[in-house]
Amino acid sequence: MEMNYDENTLHQLEQELNTEILPGTEVMVDVGTHHFVKSSASSDRVLVPQPSDDPSDPLNWKPWWKFSTLTCATAISFCQGFGPLALAPMFPQLIEAFDSTLTDVVQFTGVAILVLGFSNFIWVPLSTSFGRRPVLLASTIICLGSCIWRAKATTYSSFMGACVLNGIGAGPAETIQPAVIADVMFLHDRGKYNTLYFAFYFGSLAAGPIIGGAMAQYSTWQNFWWLNVAMHTTVLLMISFGFPETKWHRVHPDEILGIGANQSPSPLSREEVGFKSVEAASDVEKRSPLNNMPDLSHAATAQRDPFLGKGTPSKAQWRLYQPNAHPFKSIAIDLWTPWKLFAFPIVEFASFVVSWSASSFLTLNLVQSQAFAAPPYNFSSISIGFMNFAILIGQLIGLVTAGPLSDWISMRATRRNKGIREPEMRLPTMIPYVLIMILGNFIVAFGWQQAWNWKVIVIIGWTCAGIQVAALPAIVSTYAVDSYKPVSGSIFVSITVNKNVWGYGFSKFITPWIISSGYVPPIMTNMSLITLWCLFGFVFFFLGKTFRRWTKNSNVHQM
């Protein structure tokens, strides 16, 4: 319910539509005397959330500024994900360099994954309190330093320390871009942009081994980390000059009631009610909050929001950080919220699907050297690295199909539902990708176990893995964000912690399990768990609105 209706308007809409409007339920058409800002003067598509009439509102920005912002965010996600999981093809070189075993060097990846997940308990509260921009700047600087450390490490313990630091710095790659997408894009476009994020993030996890394997064989594994230094330096410049602050507080009716008696509230009172997130006591904040609420009178889009598609970031949105009247209170709330969200069925469902879908991809990353460097294949590091192109191609297929398909299915269901959008409408999109996931896991598990031709395993099995890992996480995470948009950052903390704790545990036991039992038991067990969690999609399709009703009075909807 991103429209932020007051109680009277909400009841009027429910009576006219004869439906219950819960958080996550959105009205995508004009209803009776209620008219909303639309995507254009000639369109009947209502924009959700409704933009304010402020030119600095990220929803009002010109296409160029949205493109610049999302390009920078995508580059950050790609670069921060590029290094930590790139080690698999260079395991033989690392074993030799640090006089270690395969189980030992696999922990470089496992520890980085674990730290990466929990680091978001630092990054997301900071992004909520002080903005997305300072978090992306700080995390990029940490990643840059950790890559220099990795390149210069000469002992196992030193390289492990660099892995820990890299995990801390790379945390925002898994949480910040979805929040940025929710900041600058309207509901009807989020599916494809969230798929873009997952495709590029998981694409970086596939591209890293491709380049890392080649450099380890024909150059040195240290030079791979100097390449990462150059990439992070470039991204740091991109953020500095191409990424303005996107966090923007949309006024809730309860906030207006708190200051309604005063039409010109002081800057202090605005800080107290959290009126703005990026320009406290600045010129952009001089507008009354009443003007930022959706005007439900009949008026043309251009009259109600003359800056739609024409706005630009303000000077304050280029600050190093954004002021916050109560930073410690905000941070404390954000530290608790991800744990609280684990009690919400929709968030738990999204966490489990994302976690196990990603673990299907992680299996290939951790096991590829173990399988293809040994007889009967005996492939070199560069050959194993190049096989990850199949995953990358699969992710591109997932990118161009899952997002648009998800948005199209949702929009079609919305029209059939008289213009009422429910988050559950995008869940049927999961069905083809679950079938693709099952096919890919069967081929990989039995292919390795029975020494099939590598072309079948890689071209079909690995491509299927790439398709499903770009599609399934994007679909279910978008569903969770649509249901609880005000806490989108905390949702991804919950998802990431769940995913990375499982990923760390998986990295601990997958190698010895394969040695003792072969490839089929661990891979098929993991596939069965993915299928189980995805089957709950049928439960949420029919009962998801009931689960949202259970949490409709939660304060997460007013954060």
Residue, then its C-alpha position, 0 to 999 in steps of 0.5 A: m500500500e505505497m499510495n499512503y492513503d488516509e483512513n477515510t480515503l482507504h475506506q471509500l476506495e474499499q467500498e467502491l471496489n468491494t475489496e480489502i486494501l492491505p499493505g501490498t495491495e495497490v490501486m492501479v486505476d482511477v476509481g470513481t472520484h479518486h484520480f491519481v498521477k499517471s505515467s503520462a497524459s495519454s496513459d491510464r496506468v496509475l503510478v505507484p507509489q504516487p510521486s510528490d510535486d518536488p523536482s528532487d523526488p527520485l521518482n520525478w527524476k529525468p530518465w538520464w538521472k535514473f539511468s545514471t543511478l541504476t548504472c552506478a548501482t549495477a556496477i557496484s553490485f557487479c564489482q563487489g560480487f566479482g572477486p569473493l567467489a572467483l577463486a574456484p578455478m585458481f584453487p590449484q594455484l592457491i593450494e600450492a602458494f599457501d601449502s594447503t589442502l582443497t578443503d582449506v582453500v575452499q574456506f576462503t570462499g566460505v568465510a567471505i560468504l558468511v562475513l558478507g551476509f552479516s556485514n549487512f547488519i552494519w550497512v543497511p542501518l547506515s543506509t537507512s540513517f545516512g543514505r545509500r550514497p555514503v554506504l556505497l562510497a565506504s564499502t567500495i573503499i573497503c573492497l579496494g583496500s581488501c583487494i590490495w591486501r589479497a594481491k600482496a598476501t603471502t601466507y594463508s592467514s594473511f589471505m584469509g584476513a583479506c577475505v574477511l575484509n572483502g566480505i565486510g566491504a562487499g555486503p552492499a552488493e546483496t542489499i543496497q541495489p534493490a532498495v535503490i530500485a524501490d527508491v527510483m522506479f515505480l511498481h510496474d517496472r520493479g520486476k524487470y529491474n530487480t531481475l537486472y540486478f540479480a542477473f548482473y550480481f550473479g553474473s559477476l559470480a560467474a564472470g569472476p571464475i572465467i577471468g580468474g581462471a585465465m589469469a591464474q594460468y597465463s599470468t598470476w593469481q595476484n594480478f587478478w586482484w590488481l584487476n579488481v583494484a582497477m575496477h573498484t577505483t573506476v566504480l568509486l569515481m562513478i559513485s562520486f560523480g554519477f550517484p546522487e542520494t536516492k533515499w526519500h521519505r514519503v509522508h504517511p497520513d499519521e505524520i500529517l496528523g501529528i503536525g496538521a495543526n501547524q501548516s508551516p512546521s519548523p525544521l525541528s518538527r519535521e526532523e522529529v516526524g521524519f519528513k525528509s530523508v535527504e534535505a532536512a532543514s534545506d530549501v527542498e524541504k520548504r514545501s508543506p508535507l500536505n503538498n506531498m500527499p496524493d491529491l485525489s481530485h480530478a486533475a491532469t497528471a501534468q497539473r498534479d505533478p509538473f516535474l514527472g520525468k523532468g526533475t533533477p537531484s538537488k545539491a543536498q543529494w550530493r552530500l557525503y551523507q544525509p543529516n539524521a536527527h535521531p541516528f542511534k534510534s534509527i540504527a537500533i530499529d534497523l538492527w532489530t527489524p531483519w530479525k523481526l521480519f523472520a516472523f513474517p511468512i512472506v519474508e521467510f518464504a522469499s529468504f528460503v527460495v533465494s537461499w537455496s536457489a543461490s546454493s544451486f549456483l554455489t554448488l557449481n562454483l565450489v565443485q567445478s575444480q573438484a570435478f573437472a580438474a580430476p580424471p576423466y576430464n583433467f581440464s586446466s584452470i582456464s578451461i574450467g573458468f571458461m565453462n562459466f560462460a554457460i552460467l553467464i549465458g543462462q543468467l542473460i536468458g533469465l534477465v531478458t525473460a523473467g522480469p518482463l514475464s513477471d511484470w506482464i503476468s502481474m499487469r494482466a492479472t491486475r486488469r482482470n482484477k479490475g485494476i487492483r494489484e496484489p503482490e501474489m500475482r507475480l508468483p505464477t512466473m516461478i513455474p517454468y523456472v522451477l522446472i528448469m532448475i530441476l532439469g539442470n540439477f539432474i543433469v549436473a548430478f548424474g552427469w558428474q557421477q557417471a562421467w558424461n560428456w562435459k558438453v552436456i553437463v555444461i551447455i545444458g546443466w550449467t545454463c539451466a543453473g544460470i537461468q534459474v538463479a537470475a529468475l527465482p530470486a528476483i521473482v520472490s524478492t520482488y514479491a516480498v518488497d511489494s508486500y513490505k516496501p518501507v523495509s526493503g533494505s531489512i528484507f534483503v538483510s534477512i534474505t542475505v543472512n539466511k542465504n549466506v549462513w546456508g552457503y557457508g555451511f554448504s561450503k563446509f560439508i559439500t567437498p567431504w560429502i562428495i568424496s564419501s558419497g559421490y555427486v548425486p546425494p548432495i546435489m539432489t538433496n539440495m535440489s529437493l529442498i529448492t523444489l520444496w520451498c518453491l512449492f510453497g509458492f502455491v500456498f502463498f498465491f492463495l493465502g498470501k493476502t491472509f498472511r499480509r492481513w496478519t501483519k497489516n498493523s505492524n509498524v514496519h509499514q510506517m518506517 
